[in-house]
Amino acid sequence: MVRCTLHLYLPAGWELGEGSQIDPAALRRLGDGLRERCAAAADALAALTARGWRCRVRRHDVTAEKDCDRAAAMLDFLRADLDPVALGLQELGAAAGTGG
């Protein structure tokens, strides 16, 4: 089993610097960045699900898993033009795949 993570966003305080002064321009920049990240994640999600990956939303990201080995996952990533390092591709052992 292999797993990767499609990062969406962090809590607003982390994104904007909790406790710092905020202005409308900073919030608009955050919105623009979030739009770009979510669009890229949606493209990756479409590519992975088309190749048989199961995807589940978590608090701030999406986890994608497939019952295959790392070599097969790398072929999926190559064909979909996805970066395995940026998405944190990892192969899970049999015990790790059963509970998290």
N, C-alpha and C positions, 0 to 999 in steps of 0.2 A: 504494500500500500504506500502511496505517495501523497504528499499534501503540499499546498502552497497557500499563500495569503494575498488577497487583493485588498490593499489598504485604501480606506475611504477618507477618514478624517480622524482627528484627535478631539478631545474636549475643547470647547471654545477658549477656556483659560490657557490651555497649552498652546493653541494655535495663535492666540492674540497676545499672550504674555499677561497672565493673571496679575491683577493689581495695577497694570500700567494704564496710562491715559489712552483713550480710544477716540477716534474720530470717524466720520462717515467714510472717508477714503480708505482707511484701514479695513473697515468692514466690507467695503466693495471689493478690495483686493482679495480678501479671504474668500468671498463668494465666487469670484472669478477663478481662484485656485481650486476651490472645491468643485466647481463645475468641470474644470479640466480633469481633475483626479477621478471624479465619478464617471465621466465619459470614457476615460482610458480603462477604468475598471469594468465598465459595461462592455466594452469591446473585448477585453480579455475574458470576461464571463461568457460571452457569446461563443468565443473561440473554444474555450475549454468545454462547455456543455455540449457543443457540437461534436466533440471528441470523446464523449462519455464520462466526463468528470461530474461528480455530485457537488453542488455548491450550497453552502448554508451561511446565512447572515449571522454575524456575531455583533457585539456591541458597537464596534467602530470599523469593522472590516468584514470581508467575506472569506471563508475558508473553502478551498476546493480540494477534493480528494478523489483518487482513482485507485482501483485495485489492480495495480500493475507494478513493475519494477522501475527503477530510476531510468534505465535506458529507454524504455517505452515512453516514459513521461518526457524525457528529453526530446524524443522524436515529435511528440505532440507540441512541445514548446517551439521546436525548430519550424515545424509546419505552420504554426500560428504566429510566428515572428514574436514570441514572448521571451522575456529575459528571466531565466531561472534563478539568477542571483537576486534580482530586484523583487521577485515574488517569493523568495525564500523557499524554493523547492527543496523538500526533504523526503528521504525514504524512511518510512516508519518500520520498526521491527514488528513482528507478529503480536507481541504483548502490548506495544505502544498503540497499535491500531485498534485494539479492543476497547480501550477506555479513555484515551486521550493522550 
